[in-house]
């Protein structure tokens, strides 16, 4: 199951996702994983959530991002929540994002809650992305 948090820069997406991460860390019976392009959330999220810095892995484009996320999910069957903050920072276009979300949704299934933040206006999203709102 995928949930998108959409809005322009400065609209409060990160604050919302921090609250969701901390809530998941307190209530999850499994592992909570957070992926971002920096370590900006280090001191804002619960220490039990695993924070992964994408800048260390040179991830660029939808295929690389999908492989990275699928590998994380395949490597740990106990993941209950996966958060991706700032997906467009990895060189994805909005059209590529729809394809990525479809692939991640098929791998995550109903057992992993995936939350993705997108810095864009809802009106600018293609239909392939809007279906995850």
N, C-alpha and C positions, 0 to 999 in steps of 0.2 A: 504494500500500500504506500503510495507516494502522496505527499502533501507539499504544495508550493507556498512559499511566502514571497509575495511579489510586491515591489514598490520601487520608487526612485531612490537614489542615494540620499540618505538622511531621513528616510521615512520611518525608521524604527524597526527594521527587519532584524537587525542583529540583537537588539534588546529582546525581541519576541523569541528568537531562536535560543538565546541564553536561558530564558525562563523555561523553555521547552526541554532543553538539555538537562538543566538542573532537576526538573520534575521527573524526567525519565530516569536519571541517575538514582533518584530516591526510591522510585517505585518499580523499576525493572527487576525481573528475576534473572536477567542475563547481562550481556555487555552492551554498553553504550559507546559508540564510536563517532567522533567528530572530525571531519575533514575540512581544512581551510587552507588558504594560500599563504598564511603567515601563522605566527603563534600569538596573535592578538587576544585570543580568548583564554589564554593560559590561566590568568588569575580571576576570571569571571565564571568559570564553570567548575562544577564539582570535581574533585580530584579523582573520583572513580571512573569518570568518563575518559576514554582514550582519545587523545588529541593527536592528529596526524597533520603535519605541515606539508602541503603539496609542493611547495617550492623546493623541497629536498629531493623530489623525484622527477622533476622536469616533465610534468604531464602537460601535454598540449593537444587539444582536439578531442572530439567526441569518442573516437575509438580508443584512444589511450586512457581517457577517463573511465570509460566503461570497463576496460580491462583491469584498471586499478581497483575500481569498486567491486567488480566481480571477484577479483582475487582476495580482497579483504573478506568478503562474505564467504567465500569458499574455504578460507583459512581458519575460520572460527564460526562454527555452527551455533554458538551461544549468543550471537549478536541479535539483540531485539530491536535496537534503535540505531539508525545511521543518519547522521546529519551532515549535509554538505553546504557550507557557507560560501556564497559568492561563486557560483558555478561558472559564470561567464568570464571570470578572471583567468580561466584556463584556455582562452583562445577559442571558445565555442561561439557560434552564431545562434540566434534564436531558433532558426530552422533545424540546426544540428541538435539543439537541446531536446526537441520533441522526439527525435530518434533515440537519443541517449536515455531519456526517461522511459520510453517503451521497453528498451533492453533491460534497464535496471529493474523495472517493475516485474518483468518476467522472471528475473533471477531472485528478487526479494520475495515475491509471492505475498501471501497474507501473513507470514510469520515475522517479517521485519518491517518496522515502520521507518520509512525514509522521508526525511524532511530536507527540502532544497530551497535555498534563498536565491532569488533572481532579481538583479538590479535592473528593472525595466518597468515601464508602465503596463498595466494589464491590457490596455487597448492595443499595445504594440505586439502582443504575443500571438503567434500563429495558432491555429486551431489544434495542432498536434501537441501544443503545450497547455492550452487552456483547459483541455479535458482533465488535467490533474489539479485544477484549482479547487 
